[in-house]
Amino acid sequence: MGPLERTALAIAEANFHAALAVVTGRNQRLKADLQANSWPLPTYIYGFVHEMPDFMRAADILVTKAGPGTISEAINAGLPMILYSRLPGQEDGNVNYVISEGVGQWAPRPGLIVNALRDWLEHPERRHQAVNHCRRIARPRAAREIAQILVKQIHTHPVSAH
């Protein structure tokens, strides 16, 4: 979602001392277009993956749209993020949350993304600070905690069949 191809190309052209992994999901045309490019840095293009938690654990920075599931996973993985796209209205609060909690930055254009990456790569202490903020607000057991609360509620207030 969003300008993924332009974003990936802008990052690659910035010639950072880094590797780039791009996940295109089910967009096979985008995957093929990206694979056809000649990349100036090590670049790995993936389609739909089931191993997103592994990708997040292997990454140092996530560049993504402001989807709530991805943001939650990144925070729980201690992965600071640069958000470049959002669904107006629906995901505005996600952007505000990421910024206010210090776990990421909002960079809606490829040039801004490159600047944000450069800042974190040239000043790793700033990225580490965002990692620490991720760890501070992470709730990796949230689903289990919610299930336990619901079980207690059911036992306290059984649901009647009528």
C-alpha angles and dihedrals in degrees: 000000000000126000095331097152095047090045094051091047093049091051092048093047090053084070096218119180089252145091124248127217116190121193112197097180113207094341098113094172091056091046091052092046092051093046089054091060125096105234123208092210133036103290128179120194120201133179121206111345134190093197099072093133088056091049090051093049090051094048130084097198132019121212108194149132118275099264113153096227093051092046092051092048092048093049091049089049091051089242117149114217144208111211116209105168139029139174103252112249095359097063102024090099090053091057091047091049094050092050097042092049092048095236097120152350137253113234111161097179131056093244091053090049091053090049091050092048091047090051093053094042094048093041105037091173088068091053090046089053089056089048089054090050089052090053091047094057100031117125104185091163095048096114091050091047091051091049091051091050091050092049090052090049092051092050092046096044109023114205112242121225096228 
